[in-house]
Amino acid sequence: MSAVLEPRSGRKPSVETAKLEKRLYRLVGQAIADFRMIENGDRVMVCVSGGKDSHALLDILLGLQRRAATEFSIVAVNLDQKQPGFPADVLPAYLESRGVEFRIEVQDTYSIVKRLVPEGQTMCSLCSRLRRGVLYRVASEVGATRIALGHHRDDIVQTMFMNLFFGGQLKAMPPKLVSDDGRHVVIRPLARVPEADLERWAAHRGFPIIPCTLCGNQADLQRVKMKSMLRAWEREHPGRIENIFNALGRVVPSHLMDRTLFPFEALQATGVADAAGDHAFDPDDACGEAAPTPERPLRLFDGA
């Protein structure tokens, strides 16, 4: 690997920063390889909002473009939604300084959202739909074969719990999927990256962060509450978010209840032992409890 990227402040990077860079490139490269996100000849449209995540995504993809054997081009796209006080000159100046091809698309979706969403209601859903429609159109106009979004590991886990708690579905954000209009491939190269690493990388690189003034200050958002819940879990049990994330790639359909994924109706006893079959009582090792022994029998109920 090449030398650590110098921070934009010019300060010499620390050993910890060198480790962080190595980890980021490893995690992003692993996700791209595992899901074949980017291939030779792809034109990747990186959606840059001005937040730390999309800044880091663009930064790392530019680095991979220089280092990887795969040849692909990058075009950065920002949607200026005409939010009051939005510093329209910041991103163009930054993108020019990085020498990356870019396009600033101006669409007044802010006024639409403010007009249609009652005061105090969550704006994210409508804002997201409007933004997605514009970005799909722009992707076609710039000839993009991939649309890269800056969602990270923690976003994916938060989305899973949002769908679980409020939608009654086991569903998260996939690392790669065809867009709902069927015309584009959407990728999330940061899928394996913890948010804390992106925060440290953004501080090191000195990205010109632009906060979202449309919904970023809505403290009552369920997603904000979900983030707070997960961070509390992580403080109490370090590694819990990573375990939950890893579980999304280790699904056992026979031990869930979706009849479209497993033929429960057709199951019959075969008389042949099957290690993947049901156990009367699964060991509790994963919960931090020892399996039952003659000295410590299994208690079916409290007090039994």
Secondary structure as a PSIPRED ss2 file (coil, helix, strand):
# PSIPRED VFORMAT (PSIPRED V4.0)

   1 M C   1.000  0.000  0.000
   2 S C   1.000  0.000  0.000
   3 A C   1.000  0.000  0.000
   4 V C   1.000  0.000  0.000
   5 L C   1.000  0.000  0.000
   6 E C   1.000  0.000  0.000
   7 P C   1.000  0.000  0.000
   8 R C   1.000  0.000  0.000
   9 S C   1.000  0.000  0.000
  10 G C   1.000  0.000  0.000
  11 R C   1.000  0.000  0.000
  12 K C   1.000  0.000  0.000
  13 P C   1.000  0.000  0.000
  14 S C   1.000  0.000  0.000
  15 V H   0.000  1.000  0.000
  16 E H   0.000  1.000  0.000
  17 T H   0.000  1.000  0.000
  18 A H   0.000  1.000  0.000
  19 K H   0.000  1.000  0.000
  20 L H   0.000  1.000  0.000
  21 E H   0.000  1.000  0.000
  22 K H   0.000  1.000  0.000
  23 R H   0.000  1.000  0.000
  24 L H   0.000  1.000  0.000
  25 Y H   0.000  1.000  0.000
  26 R H   0.000  1.000  0.000
  27 L H   0.000  1.000  0.000
  28 V H   0.000  1.000  0.000
  29 G H   0.000  1.000  0.000
  30 Q H   0.000  1.000  0.000
  31 A H   0.000  1.000  0.000
  32 I H   0.000  1.000  0.000
  33 A H   0.000  1.000  0.000
  34 D H   0.000  1.000  0.000
  35 F C   1.000  0.000  0.000
  36 R C   1.000  0.000  0.000
  37 M C   1.000  0.000  0.000
  38 I C   1.000  0.000  0.000
  39 E C   1.000  0.000  0.000
  40 N C   1.000  0.000  0.000
  41 G C   1.000  0.000  0.000
  42 D C   1.000  0.000  0.000
  43 R E   0.000  0.000  1.000
  44 V E   0.000  0.000  1.000
  45 M E   0.000  0.000  1.000
  46 V E   0.000  0.000  1.000
  47 C E   0.000  0.000  1.000
  48 V C   1.000  0.000  0.000
  49 S C   1.000  0.000  0.000
  50 G C   1.000  0.000  0.000
  51 G C   1.000  0.000  0.000
  52 K H   0.000  1.000  0.000
  53 D H   0.000  1.000  0.000
  54 S H   0.000  1.000  0.000
  55 H H   0.000  1.000  0.000
  56 A H   0.000  1.000  0.000
  57 L H   0.000  1.000  0.000
  58 L H   0.000  1.000  0.000
  59 D H   0.000  1.000  0.000
  60 I H   0.000  1.000  0.000
  61 L H   0.000  1.000  0.000
  62 L H   0.000  1.000  0.000
  63 G H   0.000  1.000  0.000
  64 L H   0.000  1.000  0.000
  65 Q H   0.000  1.000  0.000
  66 R H   0.000  1.000  0.000
  67 R H   0.000  1.000  0.000
  68 A C   1.000  0.000  0.000
  69 A C   1.000  0.000  0.000
  70 T C   1.000  0.000  0.000
  71 E C   1.000  0.000  0.000
  72 F C   1.000  0.000  0.000
  73 S E   0.000  0.000  1.000
  74 I E   0.000  0.000  1.000
  75 V E   0.000  0.000  1.000
  76 A E   0.000  0.000  1.000
  77 V E   0.000  0.000  1.000
  78 N E   0.000  0.000  1.000
  79 L E   0.000  0.000  1.000
  80 D E   0.000  0.000  1.000
  81 Q C   1.000  0.000  0.000
  82 K C   1.000  0.000  0.000
  83 Q C   1.000  0.000  0.000
  84 P C   1.000  0.000  0.000
  85 G C   1.000  0.000  0.000
  86 F C   1.000  0.000  0.000
  87 P C   1.000  0.000  0.000
  88 A C   1.000  0.000  0.000
  89 D C   1.000  0.000  0.000
  90 V H   0.000  1.000  0.000
  91 L H   0.000  1.000  0.000
  92 P H   0.000  1.000  0.000
  93 A H   0.000  1.000  0.000
  94 Y H   0.000  1.000  0.000
  95 L H   0.000  1.000  0.000
  96 E H   0.000  1.000  0.000
  97 S H   0.000  1.000  0.000
  98 R H   0.000  1.000  0.000
  99 G C   1.000  0.000  0.000
 100 V C   1.000  0.000  0.000
 101 E E   0.000  0.000  1.000
 102 F E   0.000  0.000  1.000
 103 R E   0.000  0.000  1.000
 104 I E   0.000  0.000  1.000
 105 E E   0.000  0.000  1.000
 106 V E   0.000  0.000  1.000
 107 Q C   1.000  0.000  0.000
 108 D C   1.000  0.000  0.000
 109 T H   0.000  1.000  0.000
 110 Y H   0.000  1.000  0.000
 111 S H   0.000  1.000  0.000
 112 I H   0.000  1.000  0.000
 113 V H   0.000  1.000  0.000
 114 K H   0.000  1.000  0.000
 115 R H   0.000  1.000  0.000
 116 L H   0.000  1.000  0.000
 117 V C   1.000  0.000  0.000
 118 P C   1.000  0.000  0.000
 119 E C   1.000  0.000  0.000
 120 G C   1.000  0.000  0.000
 121 Q C   1.000  0.000  0.000
 122 T C   1.000  0.000  0.000
 123 M C   1.000  0.000  0.000
 124 C H   0.000  1.000  0.000
 125 S H   0.000  1.000  0.000
 126 L H   0.000  1.000  0.000
 127 C H   0.000  1.000  0.000
 128 S H   0.000  1.000  0.000
 129 R H   0.000  1.000  0.000
 130 L H   0.000  1.000  0.000
 131 R H   0.000  1.000  0.000
 132 R H   0.000  1.000  0.000
 133 G H   0.000  1.000  0.000
 134 V H   0.000  1.000  0.000
 135 L H   0.000  1.000  0.000
 136 Y H   0.000  1.000  0.000
 137 R H   0.000  1.000  0.000
 138 V H   0.000  1.000  0.000
 139 A H   0.000  1.000  0.000
 140 S H   0.000  1.000  0.000
 141 E H   0.000  1.000  0.000
 142 V C   1.000  0.000  0.000
 143 G C   1.000  0.000  0.000
 144 A C   1.000  0.000  0.000
 145 T C   1.000  0.000  0.000
 146 R E   0.000  0.000  1.000
 147 I E   0.000  0.000  1.000
 148 A E   0.000  0.000  1.000
 149 L C   1.000  0.000  0.000
 150 G C   1.000  0.000  0.000
 151 H C   1.000  0.000  0.000
 152 H C   1.000  0.000  0.000
 153 R H   0.000  1.000  0.000
 154 D H   0.000  1.000  0.000
 155 D H   0.000  1.000  0.000
 156 I H   0.000  1.000  0.000
 157 V H   0.000  1.000  0.000
 158 Q H   0.000  1.000  0.000
 159 T H   0.000  1.000  0.000
 160 M H   0.000  1.000  0.000
 161 F H   0.000  1.000  0.000
 162 M H   0.000  1.000  0.000
 163 N H   0.000  1.000  0.000
 164 L H   0.000  1.000  0.000
 165 F H   0.000  1.000  0.000
 166 F H   0.000  1.000  0.000
 167 G H   0.000  1.000  0.000
 168 G C   1.000  0.000  0.000
 169 Q C   1.000  0.000  0.000
 170 L C   1.000  0.000  0.000
 171 K C   1.000  0.000  0.000
 172 A C   1.000  0.000  0.000
 173 M C   1.000  0.000  0.000
 174 P C   1.000  0.000  0.000
 175 P C   1.000  0.000  0.000
 176 K E   0.000  0.000  1.000
 177 L E   0.000  0.000  1.000
 178 V E   0.000  0.000  1.000
 179 S C   1.000  0.000  0.000
 180 D C   1.000  0.000  0.000
 181 D C   1.000  0.000  0.000
 182 G C   1.000  0.000  0.000
 183 R C   1.000  0.000  0.000
 184 H C   1.000  0.000  0.000
 185 V E   0.000  0.000  1.000
 186 V E   0.000  0.000  1.000
 187 I E   0.000  0.000  1.000
 188 R C   1.000  0.000  0.000
 189 P C   1.000  0.000  0.000
 190 L C   1.000  0.000  0.000
 191 A C   1.000  0.000  0.000
 192 R C   1.000  0.000  0.000
 193 V C   1.000  0.000  0.000
 194 P C   1.000  0.000  0.000
 195 E H   0.000  1.000  0.000
 196 A H   0.000  1.000  0.000
 197 D H   0.000  1.000  0.000
 198 L H   0.000  1.000  0.000
 199 E H   0.000  1.000  0.000
 200 R H   0.000  1.000  0.000
 201 W H   0.000  1.000  0.000
 202 A H   0.000  1.000  0.000
 203 A H   0.000  1.000  0.000
 204 H H   0.000  1.000  0.000
 205 R H   0.000  1.000  0.000
 206 G C   1.000  0.000  0.000
 207 F C   1.000  0.000  0.000
 208 P C   1.000  0.000  0.000
 209 I C   1.000  0.000  0.000
 210 I C   1.000  0.000  0.000
 211 P C   1.000  0.000  0.000
 212 C C   1.000  0.000  0.000
 213 T C   1.000  0.000  0.000
 214 L C   1.000  0.000  0.000
 215 C C   1.000  0.000  0.000
 216 G C   1.000  0.000  0.000
 217 N C   1.000  0.000  0.000
 218 Q C   1.000  0.000  0.000
 219 A C   1.000  0.000  0.000
 220 D C   1.000  0.000  0.000
 221 L C   1.000  0.000  0.000
 222 Q H   0.000  1.000  0.000
 223 R H   0.000  1.000  0.000
 224 V H   0.000  1.000  0.000
 225 K H   0.000  1.000  0.000
 226 M H   0.000  1.000  0.000
 227 K H   0.000  1.000  0.000
 228 S H   0.000  1.000  0.000
 229 M H   0.000  1.000  0.000
 230 L H   0.000  1.000  0.000
 231 R H   0.000  1.000  0.000
 232 A H   0.000  1.000  0.000
 233 W H   0.000  1.000  0.000
 234 E H   0.000  1.000  0.000
 235 R H   0.000  1.000  0.000
 236 E H   0.000  1.000  0.000
 237 H C   1.000  0.000  0.000
 238 P C   1.000  0.000  0.000
 239 G C   1.000  0.000  0.000
 240 R H   0.000  1.000  0.000
 241 I H   0.000  1.000  0.000
 242 E H   0.000  1.000  0.000
 243 N H   0.000  1.000  0.000
 244 I H   0.000  1.000  0.000
 245 F H   0.000  1.000  0.000
 246 N H   0.000  1.000  0.000
 247 A H   0.000  1.000  0.000
 248 L C   1.000  0.000  0.000
 249 G C   1.000  0.000  0.000
 250 R C   1.000  0.000  0.000
 251 V C   1.000  0.000  0.000
 252 V C   1.000  0.000  0.000
 253 P H   0.000  1.000  0.000
 254 S H   0.000  1.000  0.000
 255 H H   0.000  1.000  0.000
 256 L C   1.000  0.000  0.000
 257 M C   1.000  0.000  0.000
 258 D C   1.000  0.000  0.000
 259 R C   1.000  0.000  0.000
 260 T C   1.000  0.000  0.000
 261 L C   1.000  0.000  0.000
 262 F C   1.000  0.000  0.000
 263 P C   1.000  0.000  0.000
 264 F H   0.000  1.000  0.000
 265 E H   0.000  1.000  0.000
 266 A H   0.000  1.000  0.000
 267 L C   1.000  0.000  0.000
 268 Q C   1.000  0.000  0.000
 269 A C   1.000  0.000  0.000
 270 T C   1.000  0.000  0.000
 271 G C   1.000  0.000  0.000
 272 V C   1.000  0.000  0.000
 273 A C   1.000  0.000  0.000
 274 D C   1.000  0.000  0.000
 275 A C   1.000  0.000  0.000
 276 A C   1.000  0.000  0.000
 277 G C   1.000  0.000  0.000
 278 D C   1.000  0.000  0.000
 279 H C   1.000  0.000  0.000
 280 A C   1.000  0.000  0.000
 281 F C   1.000  0.000  0.000
 282 D C   1.000  0.000  0.000
 283 P C   1.000  0.000  0.000
 284 D C   1.000  0.000  0.000
 285 D H   0.000  1.000  0.000
 286 A H   0.000  1.000  0.000
 287 C H   0.000  1.000  0.000
 288 G C   1.000  0.000  0.000
 289 E C   1.000  0.000  0.000
 290 A C   1.000  0.000  0.000
 291 A C   1.000  0.000  0.000
 292 P C   1.000  0.000  0.000
 293 T C   1.000  0.000  0.000
 294 P C   1.000  0.000  0.000
 295 E C   1.000  0.000  0.000
 296 R C   1.000  0.000  0.000
 297 P C   1.000  0.000  0.000
 298 L C   1.000  0.000  0.000
 299 R C   1.000  0.000  0.000
 300 L C   1.000  0.000  0.000
 301 F C   1.000  0.000  0.000
 302 D C   1.000  0.000  0.000
 303 G C   1.000  0.000  0.000
 304 A C   1.000  0.000  0.000
